[in-house]
């Protein structure tokens, strides 16, 4: 695997940090998740659970170490590990790592080729960098909630069910961290990477912000209309109560289908859809060369043959269902080899007594 032989000291918690570390582990890195009995990853107990699926999903394929970074002994144990590490990932509040004595300068002194990946809400410095942030506040401060609002203009956050800024930054972070590690090795230097969740969210909707900055109206309906390339695009209700998502460049495209030949507008199409079952709508529109898919419930997703075949969901050796992989490496099989570790499960394997 691409990151085989790379050692990662994973100080990441919740999703942003731990999720990035999980992807590095999937690509072959040896990821040592560092917690302590006095400060475990809060995701272990998320939503009142003592066995949180959210924690298990982000931390499978890792080794668990119990090191208390607030004690002199713990600091020394950590610095000893830094000597043999290639990457350190962290998403503490800004200043926490420095106050513990682990400034980038100190880490570089211990290991001249270390990569420190700092994943934060709003960057390592500058306005807002020391503010407490959550997925909901980041969706608000990045403009994302403004764009995904309801028709009446009230902003909408994805909330805990999606937590969009955390999920997306993990993907971006894993990519840039892997690239930074390669650069550090080739050029024999240390690097600190600043990965801001807010900035990643802004990057994703940057084209919309550019249009508004150029003078376009900033109410959501005007934005949606200005960015619309298709005659039909949206979610529609079917006779069986299911929903279908459609993307149709031109109404005229429907004329190729005898069943749709009389449809001449989005309104008449919506009326036809309301009289059909969802699977029938999808079958007819796909045959006409349109984009169509039924909106699936979570309970349906993990049973779909195409989803199962792609490895989006997976099971550990003990039978726990976890997230699979968001990508595949053809010719190099990625595996779920271990459950998320308990706190300190592998400490003796990596830390001298």
C-alpha positions in Angstrom: 0.0 0.0 0.0 1.2 3.6 -0.7 1.9 4.5 3.0 3.4 1.2 4.1 6.4 1.9 6.4 5.0 5.3 7.4 4.4 5.8 11.1 1.7 8.3 12.2 1.2 9.6 15.8 -2.5 10.3 15.8 -3.6 12.9 18.4 -6.8 13.5 16.4 -10.2 13.3 18.0 -13.9 13.3 17.0 -14.1 13.2 13.1 -11.8 15.7 11.5 -8.6 14.5 13.1 -9.4 10.9 13.8 -11.0 10.5 10.3 -7.9 11.8 8.6 -5.8 9.3 10.6 -8.2 6.5 9.7 -7.7 7.2 6.0 -3.9 7.2 6.4 -4.2 3.8 8.1 -6.3 2.5 5.3 -3.5 3.4 2.9 -1.1 1.3 4.8 0.4 3.7 7.5 1.0 2.4 11.0 -1.2 4.7 13.0 -0.7 5.0 16.7 -3.8 6.6 18.3 -2.6 8.4 21.4 -5.1 9.1 24.2 -5.1 8.8 28.0 -7.4 7.5 30.6 -7.9 11.0 31.8 -8.6 12.4 28.3 -9.9 9.7 25.9 -11.3 10.7 22.5 -14.8 12.2 23.2 -16.2 10.2 20.3 -15.9 7.0 22.4 -19.0 8.2 24.3 -20.8 10.2 21.6 -24.5 10.6 22.0 -24.4 8.8 25.4 -23.0 5.5 24.0 -20.3 3.6 25.7 -19.5 1.8 22.4 -20.0 4.6 19.8 -20.3 3.4 16.2 -18.9 6.9 15.2 -15.7 6.1 17.1 -15.4 2.6 15.7 -15.8 3.9 12.2 -13.1 6.5 12.4 -10.5 4.5 14.4 -10.5 1.0 13.0 -7.1 -0.2 11.7 -5.2 1.8 14.4 -3.1 0.9 17.4 -4.2 2.3 20.8 -1.6 4.0 23.1 -2.3 5.4 26.6 0.1 8.4 27.1 -0.8 11.3 29.3 0.7 14.3 27.5 0.1 16.5 30.6 2.7 14.6 32.7 6.5 14.8 32.4 6.7 11.0 31.8 4.0 11.2 29.1 5.8 14.1 27.4 9.0 12.1 27.3 7.3 9.0 26.0 5.7 11.0 23.2 8.9 12.7 22.2 10.6 9.4 22.1 8.0 8.2 19.6 8.4 11.4 17.6 12.0 10.3 16.8 10.7 7.3 14.8 7.5 8.9 13.4 6.9 10.4 10.0 3.7 12.3 10.7 1.8 13.8 13.6 -1.9 14.6 13.2 -3.7 16.8 15.7 -7.0 18.9 15.8 -6.7 20.4 19.3 -7.9 23.9 19.9 -5.2 26.3 18.8 -2.4 26.7 21.3 -3.0 23.5 23.2 -0.1 21.6 21.6 2.2 24.6 22.1 1.3 24.9 25.8 2.2 21.2 26.3 5.6 22.0 25.0 5.2 20.4 21.5 5.7 23.4 19.3 6.6 22.7 15.7 10.1 24.0 16.4 10.5 21.5 19.3 9.1 18.6 17.2 11.4 19.5 14.3 14.4 19.6 16.7 13.6 16.0 17.8 12.9 14.8 14.2 14.2 17.0 11.3 11.8 15.3 8.8 8.6 15.3 10.8 5.3 16.4 9.2 2.9 18.1 11.7 -0.6 18.2 10.3 -2.7 20.7 12.2 -6.4 20.3 11.4 -8.5 23.1 12.9 -11.8 24.9 12.6 -10.4 28.2 11.3 -6.7 27.8 10.8 -3.7 27.9 13.1 -3.5 31.7 13.3 -5.5 34.8 12.3 -9.0 36.0 13.2 -11.2 33.3 14.6 -8.4 30.7 15.0 -8.9 30.5 18.8 -12.7 30.3 18.7 -14.6 27.1 19.6 -16.0 25.6 16.4 -18.4 22.8 15.5 -19.7 21.5 12.2 -22.8 23.6 12.6 -20.9 26.9 13.2 -18.5 26.1 10.4 -21.3 25.6 8.0 -22.6 29.0 9.0 -19.2 30.8 8.9 -18.3 29.4 5.5 -21.5 30.3 3.8 -22.4 26.7 3.3 -25.6 26.8 5.4 -26.7 29.9 3.4 -26.4 28.0 0.2 -28.2 24.8 1.4 -31.1 26.7 2.9 -34.8 26.1 2.4 -36.8 27.9 -0.2 -37.8 30.5 2.3 -34.2 31.5 2.7 -33.7 30.1 6.2 -30.2 28.6 6.4 -30.0 24.8 7.0 -27.2 23.0 8.8 -26.6 19.3 8.2 -26.1 18.7 11.9 -24.7 15.6 13.6 -26.2 13.2 11.1 -23.8 14.5 8.4 -21.5 17.1 9.9 -20.3 18.1 6.5 -17.2 20.2 7.3 -15.7 17.4 9.5 -16.3 14.7 6.9 -14.9 16.6 4.0 -11.9 17.9 5.7 -10.8 14.4 6.6 -10.6 13.5 2.9 -8.7 16.7 2.0 -6.4 16.4 5.0 -5.5 12.8 4.3 -4.5 13.7 0.7 -2.3 16.7 1.6 -0.7 14.9 4.6 0.3 11.9 2.4 1.8 14.4 -0.2 3.6 16.3 2.6 5.1 13.1 3.9 6.5 12.3 0.4 7.9 15.8 0.0 9.5 15.7 3.5 11.2 12.4 2.7 12.5 13.6 -0.7 13.8 17.0 0.5 14.9 15.9 4.0 12.9 18.6 5.8 10.1 19.1 8.3 6.8 20.6 7.4 3.8 21.9 9.2 0.5 21.7 7.3 -2.4 24.1 8.2 -5.7 22.5 7.3 -8.8 24.7 8.0 -12.2 23.1 8.0 -13.8 26.5 7.3 -11.5 27.1 4.3 -12.3 23.6 2.9 -16.0 24.3 3.1 -15.5 27.7 1.4 -13.4 26.0 -1.3 -16.2 23.6 -2.1 -18.7 26.4 -2.8 -16.1 28.9 -4.2 -17.7 29.2 -7.6 -20.9 30.4 -6.0 -19.1 33.0 -3.9 -17.3 34.2 -7.0 -20.6 34.8 -8.9 -21.9 36.8 -5.9 -18.8 38.8 -5.5 -19.1 39.7 -9.2 -22.5 41.3 -8.6 -25.0 38.4 -8.8 -27.9 38.4 -6.4 -27.1 36.5 -3.2 -30.6 35.1 -2.3 -30.5 31.4 -2.7 -33.2 31.1 -5.4 -31.4 33.5 -7.6 -28.2 31.6 -7.1 -29.8 28.3 -7.9 -31.3 29.7 -11.0 -28.1 31.3 -12.2 -26.2 28.0 -11.7 -28.8 25.9 -13.4 -27.7 24.0 -16.5 -30.7 21.6 -16.7 -34.4 22.2 -17.5 -35.3 19.7 -14.7 -33.2 19.2 -11.5 -34.5 18.3 -8.1 -36.4 15.8 -5.9 -39.9 14.6 -6.9 -42.6 12.6 -5.0 -43.9 9.4 -6.5 -47.2 7.5 -6.1 -45.7 5.0 -3.7 -44.4 7.7 -1.3 -40.7 7.3 -2.4 -38.7 10.2 -3.9 -36.7 10.4 -7.1 -33.8 12.8 -7.9 -33.8 14.0 -11.5 -31.3 15.8 -13.7 -32.5 16.4 -17.3 -30.7 18.8 -19.5 -33.7 19.4 -21.8 -37.4 18.6 -21.8 -37.1 17.8 -25.5 -34.9 14.8 -24.5 -38.1 13.2 -23.2 -39.6 13.1 -26.7 -37.5 10.0 -27.5 -39.6 8.0 -25.1 -43.2 7.1 -26.2 -44.2 7.1 -22.6 -43.0 10.6 -22.1 -43.8 12.1 -25.5 -46.7 14.3 -24.3 -44.6 15.9 -21.5 -43.7 19.5 -22.4 -42.7 21.1 -19.1 -41.4 20.4 -15.7 -45.0 20.7 -14.3 -46.4 18.0 -16.6 -43.4 15.8 -15.8 -44.0 16.2 -12.0 -47.7 15.4 -12.5 -46.7 12.2 -14.4 -44.2 11.2 -11.7 -46.9 11.6 -9.0 -48.9 8.8 -10.7 -46.0 6.3 -11.0 -44.0 4.2 -8.6 -40.4 5.4 -8.0 -38.8 2.3 -9.7 -40.9 2.8 -12.8 -40.0 6.5 -13.0 -36.3 5.7 -12.8 -36.5 2.9 -15.3 -38.3 5.1 -17.9 -36.1 8.1 -17.5 -32.9 6.1 -17.5 -34.0 4.5 -20.8 -34.5 8.0 -22.2 -30.9 8.9 -21.3 -31.8 11.1 -18.3 -30.2 11.2 -14.9 -32.6 9.5 -12.4 -32.2 7.7 -9.1 -34.5 6.9 -6.2 -33.6 8.6 -2.9 -32.6 5.7 -0.7 -33.0 5.3 3.0 -30.1 4.3 5.2 -31.7 0.9 5.9 -31.6 0.2 2.2 -28.1 1.4 1.4 -25.9 -1.4 2.9 -28.0 -4.1 1.2 -27.5 -2.8 -2.4 -25.3 -5.2 -4.4 -23.4 -2.4 -6.1 -22.7 -0.7 -2.8 -21.6 -4.0 -1.2 -19.4 -4.8 -4.2 -17.6 -1.5 -4.0 -16.6 -2.0 -0.3 -18.4 1.2 1.0 -19.4 -0.9 4.0 -17.2 -3.5 5.6 -16.9 -5.8 8.6 -14.0 -6.3 11.0 -12.7 -9.7 11.9 -15.0 -9.7 14.9 -18.1 -9.0 12.8 -18.5 -5.3 13.6 -19.9 -3.3 10.6 -17.8 -0.2 9.9 -17.2 2.2 7.0 -15.3 0.7 4.2 -13.3 2.9 1.8 -14.1 6.1 -0.2 -11.7 5.0 -2.9 -9.9 1.9 -4.1 -6.3 1.2 -5.0 -6.5 -1.2 -8.0 -3.9 -3.9 -7.6 -3.3 -3.1 -3.9 -6.1 -4.5 -1.7 -7.1 -2.3 1.3 -8.4 -4.3 4.3 -10.1 -3.7 7.6 -7.6 -5.6 9.7 -8.6 -4.4 13.2 -11.3 -3.0 15.4 -10.9 0.4 16.9 -8.6 -0.1 19.9 -9.4 0.4 23.5 -7.5 3.1 25.3 -3.9 1.9 25.7 -4.6 -1.5 24.2 -1.2 -1.6 22.4 0.9 0.7 24.7 3.3 -2.0 25.7 4.0 -2.8 22.1 5.3 0.6 21.3 6.3 2.3 24.6 9.2 1.2 26.8 8.2 0.5 30.4 
